[in-house]
Amino acid sequence: MIRALVIALVGLMALGASASAADLSSTGAFLAKSLDANGCAREAGGVPSVQLTSWVTLGLVASGRSSGAAASCIERHSRALTTTTDIELAVLALAAAGRNPGNAGGRNLVQAIQGSLKNGRIGTLVASNQFGILALRGAGATIPAAAKRTLLADQNRDGSWPVSRGGDGDSNLTASGIMAAVAAGIAPNSTVIVRAVASLKRFRSQGGYALTVGSPPDAQSTAWILQGLAAAGKSDPAAEAYLASLQRSNGTFAYQRGLAITPVWVTAQAALGLTRRPFPLRP
């Protein structure tokens, strides 16, 4: 009995050490270096992207770095944002950077989201409705009651949220669904949130979390779920340790063990998960 307790305590100590081993200072430095002279982000060998710049802005804020240059890039290129989800992501990034998404380079991105509400849904997707709620909350705008009803109707009976209504649960959308529900005023101890958090257990995989049930874990899904859990007032030290273990010497995070792809995007999202900062971020 005593030996078992000692082993358990050593295990918990190891998890805590691994989770805290992530160096967010080097992560922030890497993300800052991903910006070109105009403050726009790109992957190595790629072209600048406003969407990627939004993620980098959020990652810089989470890492405690200045996000002003990246936010300025978003503002300058706001008219290039065409999809509802890209607009919503930009609003979340600008709000996190302390900018006004209601006047982003002369474009009112908040109004663009509000104008996409049709038949009770912001945009056309489960994701766009969730992110619309998060973006509006981040911008300090009113969340339409119809969008909140749609958010709840999109939830599966097992507590998860799918890519398309009625489909299989998706770990990332379940995490963002939790964040959206809390942003819409639903209490973390409500049945909606409790069921959603319970459903995330099915996505556990090798210490982290996977996109779909039975798949290998990956950095981005694990980070999403850590954000969702944080919104519900919970944490998962084992998953934090798994995510921290994917950090490389240059501050970036591998997507999976032995697989380093889109390091700027993956690293920006990993920073959000490890700092337990759900959407919408505050400056």
C-alpha positions as CSV (number, residue, x, y, z in Angstrom):
1,M,0.0,0.0,0.0
2,I,2.8,2.4,1.0
3,R,4.8,1.5,-2.1
4,A,1.8,2.2,-4.3
5,L,1.3,5.6,-2.8
6,V,5.0,6.4,-3.3
7,I,4.8,5.4,-7.0
8,A,1.7,7.5,-7.4
9,L,3.3,10.5,-5.8
10,V,6.4,10.2,-8.0
11,G,4.2,9.9,-11.0
12,L,2.3,13.1,-10.1
13,M,5.6,14.9,-9.5
14,A,6.9,13.8,-12.9
15,L,3.7,15.0,-14.6
16,G,4.0,18.4,-12.9
17,A,7.7,18.7,-13.8
18,S,6.9,17.9,-17.5
19,A,4.0,20.3,-17.7
20,S,6.1,23.1,-16.3
21,A,9.1,22.2,-18.6
22,A,7.6,24.0,-21.6
23,D,9.6,27.2,-22.3
24,L,7.0,29.7,-23.4
25,S,9.7,32.4,-23.6
26,S,11.4,30.6,-26.5
27,T,7.9,29.9,-28.0
28,G,7.1,33.5,-28.0
29,A,10.4,34.4,-29.6
30,F,9.8,31.9,-32.4
31,L,6.4,33.2,-33.1
32,A,7.7,36.8,-33.2
33,K,10.4,35.7,-35.7
34,S,7.6,34.2,-37.9
35,L,6.5,37.8,-38.7
36,D,7.9,39.5,-41.8
37,A,8.8,43.2,-42.0
38,N,5.0,44.0,-42.3
39,G,4.1,42.1,-39.2
40,C,2.4,39.3,-41.2
41,A,3.1,35.6,-40.3
42,R,4.1,32.8,-42.6
43,E,5.4,29.3,-42.4
44,A,9.0,28.7,-43.5
45,G,9.0,28.8,-47.3
46,G,5.4,29.9,-47.4
47,V,3.6,33.2,-48.1
48,P,2.1,35.6,-45.5
49,S,-1.4,34.7,-44.4
50,V,-3.9,36.8,-42.5
51,Q,-5.4,33.7,-40.9
52,L,-2.0,32.5,-39.7
53,T,-1.3,36.0,-38.4
54,S,-4.4,35.8,-36.3
55,W,-3.2,32.6,-34.7
56,V,0.2,34.0,-34.1
57,T,-1.3,37.1,-32.5
58,L,-3.2,34.9,-30.1
59,G,-0.1,32.8,-29.4
60,L,2.0,35.9,-28.8
61,V,-0.6,37.2,-26.3
62,A,-0.6,33.8,-24.6
63,S,3.2,33.8,-24.5
64,G,3.3,37.3,-23.0
65,R,4.9,38.9,-26.1
66,S,4.0,42.1,-27.9
67,S,1.3,41.4,-30.5
68,G,1.1,44.9,-32.0
69,A,2.9,44.3,-35.3
70,A,0.8,41.2,-36.0
71,A,-2.5,43.0,-35.1
72,S,-1.5,45.8,-37.4
73,C,-1.1,43.3,-40.2
74,I,-4.6,42.0,-39.6
75,E,-6.0,45.5,-39.7
76,R,-4.2,46.4,-43.0
77,H,-5.5,43.2,-44.6
78,S,-8.9,43.0,-43.1
79,R,-10.7,43.3,-46.4
80,A,-9.0,40.1,-47.6
81,L,-10.9,38.2,-44.9
82,T,-13.9,36.6,-46.7
83,T,-15.0,33.5,-44.8
84,T,-17.0,33.9,-41.6
85,T,-14.6,31.8,-39.5
86,D,-11.6,33.8,-40.7
87,I,-13.4,37.0,-39.7
88,E,-14.3,35.6,-36.3
89,L,-10.7,34.5,-35.7
90,A,-9.4,37.9,-36.6
91,V,-11.9,39.5,-34.2
92,L,-10.7,37.2,-31.4
93,A,-7.1,38.1,-32.2
94,L,-7.6,41.9,-32.4
95,A,-9.6,41.9,-29.2
96,A,-6.9,39.9,-27.5
97,A,-4.3,42.4,-28.7
98,G,-6.3,45.3,-27.3
99,R,-7.4,46.6,-30.7
100,N,-10.9,47.6,-31.9
101,P,-12.3,44.9,-34.3
102,G,-15.2,47.3,-35.0
103,N,-12.7,49.4,-36.9
104,A,-10.1,47.2,-38.4
105,G,-8.5,49.2,-41.2
106,G,-11.8,50.9,-41.8
107,R,-13.8,47.6,-41.8
108,N,-16.2,46.7,-39.0
109,L,-15.5,43.0,-38.5
110,V,-18.0,42.8,-35.7
111,Q,-20.8,44.0,-37.9
112,A,-19.7,41.4,-40.5
113,I,-20.3,38.6,-38.0
114,Q,-23.6,40.0,-36.9
115,G,-24.7,40.2,-40.5
116,S,-23.9,36.6,-41.1
117,L,-26.7,35.4,-38.7
118,K,-29.3,33.6,-40.7
119,N,-31.9,31.1,-39.5
120,G,-30.5,31.3,-36.0
121,R,-26.9,30.4,-37.0
122,I,-23.9,32.6,-37.3
123,G,-22.5,31.5,-40.6
124,T,-23.3,28.1,-42.0
125,L,-21.2,25.8,-39.8
126,V,-21.3,24.4,-36.3
127,A,-17.8,26.0,-36.0
128,S,-18.8,29.4,-37.4
129,N,-21.6,29.6,-34.9
130,Q,-19.3,28.7,-32.0
131,F,-16.6,31.1,-33.1
132,G,-19.2,33.8,-33.7
133,I,-20.3,33.6,-30.1
134,L,-16.7,33.7,-28.9
135,A,-15.8,36.6,-31.2
136,L,-18.8,38.7,-30.2
137,R,-18.1,38.1,-26.5
138,G,-14.5,39.1,-27.1
139,A,-15.6,42.3,-28.8
140,G,-18.0,43.1,-26.1
141,A,-21.0,42.7,-28.4
142,T,-24.4,41.1,-27.6
143,I,-24.6,37.4,-28.3
144,P,-27.9,36.7,-30.2
145,A,-30.2,34.5,-28.3
146,A,-30.9,32.5,-31.5
147,A,-27.2,31.7,-31.9
148,K,-27.1,30.4,-28.3
149,R,-30.1,28.2,-29.0
150,T,-28.4,26.8,-32.1
151,L,-25.2,26.1,-30.1
152,L,-27.2,24.0,-27.7
153,A,-29.1,22.3,-30.4
154,D,-25.9,21.4,-32.2
155,Q,-24.6,19.4,-29.2
156,N,-24.8,15.6,-29.5
157,R,-26.6,13.5,-26.9
158,D,-23.2,12.3,-25.6
159,G,-22.2,15.9,-24.9
160,S,-19.8,16.3,-27.8
161,W,-20.1,18.8,-30.7
162,P,-19.8,17.5,-34.3
163,V,-18.4,19.1,-37.5
164,S,-21.8,18.9,-39.0
165,R,-25.0,18.7,-37.0
166,G,-25.9,15.2,-36.2
167,G,-22.5,13.8,-37.0
168,D,-19.9,12.1,-34.8
169,G,-18.3,14.2,-32.1
170,D,-15.1,16.1,-32.8
171,S,-12.7,16.8,-30.0
172,N,-11.7,20.3,-31.2
173,L,-15.3,21.4,-31.7
174,T,-16.3,19.9,-28.4
175,A,-13.6,22.1,-26.7
176,S,-14.7,25.2,-28.6
177,G,-18.3,24.4,-27.9
178,I,-17.5,24.4,-24.2
179,M,-15.8,27.8,-24.5
180,A,-18.7,29.2,-26.6
181,A,-21.3,27.9,-24.1
182,V,-19.4,29.5,-21.2
183,A,-19.1,32.7,-23.2
184,A,-22.8,32.6,-23.8
185,G,-23.5,32.6,-20.1
186,I,-24.0,28.9,-19.4
187,A,-22.6,28.0,-16.0
188,P,-19.6,25.6,-15.9
189,N,-21.5,23.3,-13.6
190,S,-24.5,23.1,-15.9
191,T,-25.6,19.8,-17.5
192,V,-24.5,21.1,-20.9
193,I,-20.9,21.7,-19.8
194,V,-20.6,18.6,-17.5
195,R,-21.7,16.3,-20.3
196,A,-19.3,18.0,-22.7
197,V,-16.4,17.6,-20.4
198,A,-17.2,14.0,-19.8
199,S,-17.4,13.3,-23.5
200,L,-13.8,14.5,-23.9
201,K,-12.5,11.4,-22.1
202,R,-13.3,9.4,-25.2
203,F,-10.6,11.4,-27.1
204,R,-7.8,10.6,-24.6
205,S,-4.9,8.9,-26.3
206,Q,-1.4,8.1,-25.0
207,G,-1.4,10.9,-22.5
208,G,-2.8,13.6,-24.8
209,Y,-5.9,14.0,-26.9
210,A,-6.8,13.0,-30.5
211,L,-9.0,14.7,-33.1
212,T,-11.2,11.6,-33.4
213,V,-11.7,8.6,-31.1
214,G,-9.0,6.0,-31.6
215,S,-6.5,8.2,-33.4
216,P,-3.0,9.1,-32.1
217,P,-2.8,12.2,-30.0
218,D,-1.6,15.5,-31.5
219,A,-0.5,18.9,-30.2
220,Q,-3.4,20.9,-31.5
221,S,-6.2,18.7,-30.3
222,T,-4.5,18.5,-26.9
223,A,-4.2,22.3,-26.8
224,W,-7.8,22.8,-27.8
225,I,-9.0,20.5,-25.1
226,L,-6.9,22.1,-22.5
227,Q,-8.5,25.4,-23.4
228,G,-12.0,23.9,-23.2
229,L,-11.2,22.3,-19.8
230,A,-9.9,25.7,-18.6
231,A,-13.2,27.4,-19.6
232,A,-15.0,24.8,-17.5
233,G,-12.7,25.4,-14.5
234,K,-10.8,22.2,-15.0
235,S,-7.3,21.0,-16.0
236,D,-5.5,17.9,-17.1
237,P,-1.9,17.8,-15.9
238,A,-1.1,14.6,-17.9
239,A,-2.2,16.2,-21.1
240,E,-0.2,19.3,-20.3
241,A,2.9,17.1,-19.7
242,Y,2.3,15.4,-23.1
243,L,2.0,18.7,-24.9
244,A,5.1,20.1,-23.2
245,S,7.0,17.0,-24.2
246,L,6.5,17.9,-27.9
247,Q,8.4,21.2,-27.6
248,R,11.7,21.3,-29.5
249,S,14.9,23.1,-28.7
250,N,14.0,26.1,-30.8
251,G,10.7,26.7,-28.9
252,T,8.4,25.1,-31.5
253,F,6.1,22.2,-31.0
254,A,5.9,19.1,-33.1
255,Y,2.4,18.1,-34.3
256,Q,2.9,14.6,-33.1
257,R,5.9,12.7,-31.8
258,G,8.4,12.5,-34.7
259,L,6.2,14.7,-36.9
260,A,6.9,18.4,-37.2
261,I,4.6,20.2,-39.6
262,T,3.2,23.7,-39.9
263,P,5.3,24.7,-36.8
264,V,4.0,28.3,-36.6
265,W,0.4,27.3,-36.5
266,V,1.0,24.3,-34.2
267,T,3.2,26.4,-31.8
268,A,0.7,29.2,-31.6
269,Q,-2.1,26.9,-30.6
270,A,0.2,25.0,-28.1
271,A,0.9,28.2,-26.3
272,L,-2.8,28.8,-25.8
273,G,-3.3,25.3,-24.3
274,L,-0.3,25.3,-22.0
275,T,-1.2,28.7,-20.5
276,R,-4.8,27.5,-19.9
277,R,-6.3,30.5,-21.6
278,P,-9.7,29.8,-23.2
279,F,-11.3,32.1,-25.8
280,P,-12.0,34.9,-25.8
281,L,-8.5,36.0,-24.6
282,R,-8.2,39.4,-22.9
283,P,-5.3,41.7,-23.4
